[in-house]
Amino acid sequence: MNEDRIKMLQKYISEEPNDPFNHYALACEYLGSDEAKALNLLQEVAQKFPDYLPTYYHLAQTLIEFEEEEEALAVFKKGIALAENQKNEKALRELKSAHQNLLFEM
């Protein structure tokens, strides 16, 4: 976790609160150091910016870390539907693969 980067991202959020990337980047900054904070922030991003596709993969993976596999499956499904709607083939492949891997592990 880089405190300077966190402060910078918080500043960007205050300046441009409707830019989903800044919120997403802040959440990602906490991945690996404060998973609970990252999960909370990713859930907020998904709620406030449901069309921001990158959120779904990291949110689902973080839910898996908290052993919330059923919720993670639902998040993957939402992300898959969004990727199909946005015609984003790369994200669609990644989300489908992660979804299938989770199903296999369960």
Secondary structure, DSSP 4 states (H G I P E B T S, - for coil): --HHHHHHHHHHHHH-TT-HHHHHHHHHHHTTT-HHHHHHHHHHHHHH-TT-THHHHHHHHHHHHTT-HHHHHHHHHHHHHHHHHHT-HHHHHHHHHHHHHHHHH-
